Amino acid sequence: MLHRTLRFRLLLPLLVVLLPGLASAAAPEPVEYIRFVSAPPGQEHLDTAIGHFRRGDVQVDLVAAIHIADLSYYKQLQRRLDAYPRLLFELVAADGQQYARTGVRTNSGLSGVQIWLREKLKLTFQLEEIDYKRGNFVHADLGLEELMAHLKGHWTETLGMFLRWMLKDAARSTNADGSIRFGGLELFGAVTPGADRNLAIKRVLARELAEMGDMTQASAGSDALIARRNETALAVLQTQLQKRVKRLGIFYGGAHMPDMQRRLEALGFRRTGVEWLVAWDMRH
């Protein structure tokens, strides 16, 4: 089991950014869209945010996504997404692809990790649970060919970004709350058999996922991959605003949201509030 959890940790940067890879008007809170709530012990949970923004009579919500989570989270999220007159969504796909629940192919290279996450940690996948064929859903991302062309033109920058993440992650000796970080040894510490062991591993991975998200958010504005996709989403938003749509949601990965927020603010939107949804519930 340990080698699977280590493989999952190596996949965290991809899960944070790539897969379909959270106030007041002064926005005093930090720009945070994914958080791990670590205290009190036994009450831990990993959350994503919905940030509310207004400009005059127009409301735009940034709905942060996490691409692997509890089934109950995706059920609640689907209800929220369905309520928007227009919901702009993230999904890199080939031109003309129908946006539906795709499912996870059991013959994929990640199938072992996926099965383990589903069976042992009771997690499921965004692409399995969110229905992208809803009538209010509007595609607001690059096509597959566009993405590949962009990566080809910025491959050194993109590779450097992932290397910086990996090196920074390897160098961390403490967690964000100041507790000591043991890396893979934490997983060896989860020796209690049965469900308790799986719950302990889930806590470790939830913290890692949130803190990896913090690192990606810190560099999001200078990252060509995030910036290019956010530009695409905001261009679709402008088109919808020209159609006089008054309430919209933008459903994107949490790592995209700090840069997305800055772009909204540059258009005159101001944050008016934030809600948190529990994505990984480890409370007992």
HELIX and SHEET records of a PDB file:
HELIX    1   1 LEU A    2  VAL A   17  1                                  16    
HELIX    2   2 LEU A   71  ASP A   82  1                                  12    
HELIX    3   3 SER A  111  LYS A  120  1                                  10    
HELIX    4   4 GLN A  126  GLU A  129  1                                   4    
HELIX    5   5 LEU A  144  GLY A  153  1                                  10    
HELIX    6   6 TRP A  155  ALA A  171  1                                  17    
HELIX    7   7 GLY A  184  GLY A  189  1                                   6    
HELIX    8   8 ALA A  195  ALA A  218  1                                  24    
HELIX    9   9 ALA A  220  SER A  222  5                                   3    
HELIX   10  10 ALA A  224  GLN A  242  1                                  19    
HELIX   11  11 GLY A  254  HIS A  256  5                                   3    
HELIX   12  12 MET A  257  ALA A  266  1                                  10    
SHEET    1   A 6 ILE A  34  VAL A  37  0                                        
SHEET    2   A 6 HIS A  45  ARG A  55 -1                                        
SHEET    3   A 6 VAL A  58  ALA A  65 -1                                        
SHEET    4   A 6 ARG A 247  GLY A 253  1                                        
SHEET    5   A 6 ARG A  86  PHE A  89  1                                        
SHEET    6   A 6 PHE A 137  HIS A 139  1                                        
SHEET    1   B 3 ILE A  34  VAL A  37  0                                        
SHEET    2   B 3 HIS A  45  ARG A  55 -1                                        
SHEET    3   B 3 ARG A 270  ASP A 281 -1                                        
SHEET    1   C 2 ILE A  68  ALA A  69  0                                        
SHEET    2   C 2 THR A 124  PHE A 125 -1                                        
END                                                                             
